[in-house]
Amino acid sequence: MPPEQILRAYAEAVYARDTQALLALYHPQVTVYDLWEHWQYDGLNAWRGMIEGWFASLGEERVQVTFDDIRTHVTPDMVLVHAFATYAGLSASGERLRAMNNRLSLTLTRSGDQWLILHEHSSAPADFESGKVNLHRPA
């Protein structure tokens, strides 16, 4: 699955709140440095717990994920992807309730005939003085 398809599958799985479809994109030994809560998640089971908790917290809402400024570097053994991601909370009727931005970096590795996410790192810049994280990218 090329990098663009991975990102599309990621967005579709998140919107559908489909834990299995999302986890299918990850390598069993994935390490995730997520923006929220914990410093890192090691392995698919740890990451599963975070995803299940996130999706359960949404109630009737959906999350629409979009990516821009996608950049990739492909080698025979590895793919590096980085992009800006927007996570928009949508009501059950599709109304946009809120949105946040972050930076997303993925390292993909081959597993058989497919690419899987071996490492994910999401972040947002923090103000040096206050330590507050900026979740809204300037236009």
C-alpha positions in Angstrom: 0.0 0.0 0.0 1.7 3.3 -1.1 2.0 6.1 1.5 -1.0 8.0 0.1 -3.2 4.9 0.4 -2.0 4.4 4.0 -3.1 8.0 4.9 -6.4 7.5 3.1 -7.0 4.2 4.9 -6.1 5.9 8.2 -8.6 8.7 7.7 -11.3 6.2 6.6 -10.8 4.0 9.6 -10.8 6.9 12.1 -14.0 8.3 10.5 -15.6 4.9 10.8 -14.3 4.4 14.3 -13.1 1.0 13.0 -10.4 -0.2 15.5 -9.5 -3.3 13.5 -9.1 -1.4 10.2 -6.9 1.2 11.8 -4.8 -1.4 13.6 -4.3 -3.3 10.4 -2.1 -0.4 9.2 0.4 -1.0 12.0 3.3 -3.4 12.5 2.9 -5.7 15.5 6.0 -4.1 17.1 4.9 -0.5 16.4 6.1 2.3 18.7 3.9 5.4 18.9 4.8 8.8 20.3 1.4 10.2 20.5 0.5 13.8 21.3 -1.9 12.8 24.1 -1.6 11.2 27.5 1.4 8.9 27.5 5.0 9.3 26.3 4.8 6.2 24.2 2.9 3.1 23.3 5.0 0.0 22.6 3.3 -2.7 20.5 0.0 -3.2 18.9 -1.8 -4.2 22.1 -0.8 -1.0 23.9 -1.8 1.1 20.8 -5.1 -0.8 20.6 -6.0 0.3 24.1 -5.5 3.9 23.3 -7.5 3.7 20.0 -10.4 1.9 21.7 -10.4 4.5 24.5 -10.3 7.3 21.9 -13.2 5.9 19.8 -15.3 5.1 22.9 -14.9 8.7 24.1 -16.5 10.1 21.0 -20.0 9.1 21.7 -22.0 9.9 18.6 -19.3 12.1 17.1 -17.1 11.3 14.2 -13.5 12.5 13.5 -12.6 13.6 10.0 -8.9 13.5 9.4 -7.3 15.4 6.5 -3.6 15.7 5.6 -1.7 18.4 3.8 1.9 19.2 2.9 2.5 15.4 2.6 6.1 14.6 2.0 7.5 11.1 1.5 10.9 9.5 1.1 10.8 6.0 -0.3 13.7 3.4 -0.2 13.4 -0.3 -1.0 13.1 -1.2 2.7 11.5 1.8 4.3 9.1 4.8 3.7 9.2 8.0 5.6 6.1 10.1 5.6 5.4 13.4 7.3 2.5 15.7 7.0 0.3 18.2 8.8 -2.9 16.5 10.0 -6.2 18.1 10.9 -8.6 16.3 13.2 -12.1 17.7 13.0 -14.8 16.6 15.4 -18.2 16.2 13.6 -21.6 15.9 15.1 -23.9 13.0 14.3 -25.4 15.2 11.6 -22.0 16.1 10.1 -21.7 19.6 11.6 -18.1 20.6 12.4 -17.8 21.1 16.1 -14.1 21.8 16.6 -10.7 21.0 15.0 -7.1 20.7 15.9 -3.9 20.4 13.9 -0.7 18.4 14.6 2.4 17.2 12.9 2.6 13.6 11.9 5.6 11.5 11.0 5.4 7.8 10.0 8.0 5.3 9.4 6.7 2.4 7.3 8.4 -1.0 6.8 7.7 -3.9 4.5 5.9 -6.8 6.0 5.5 -9.4 3.2 3.9 -7.5 0.3 2.6 -4.6 2.3 3.8 -1.5 4.1 3.0 -1.2 7.8 3.5 1.7 10.2 6.5 0.7 12.4 6.8 4.1 14.1 4.3 7.0 14.5 5.1 10.4 16.0 2.6 13.2 16.4 3.5 16.5 17.9 2.6 20.2 18.0 4.8 23.1 18.8 4.9 24.5 22.4 5.4 28.1 23.4 8.8 28.4 25.1 7.6 30.7 27.8 4.2 29.2 28.8 4.8 25.6 27.7 1.3 25.6 26.1 1.0 23.5 23.0 -0.4 25.2 19.9 -3.0 22.9 18.3 -3.9 25.4 15.6 -1.6 25.8 12.6 -1.5 29.3 11.1 -3.1 29.6 7.6 
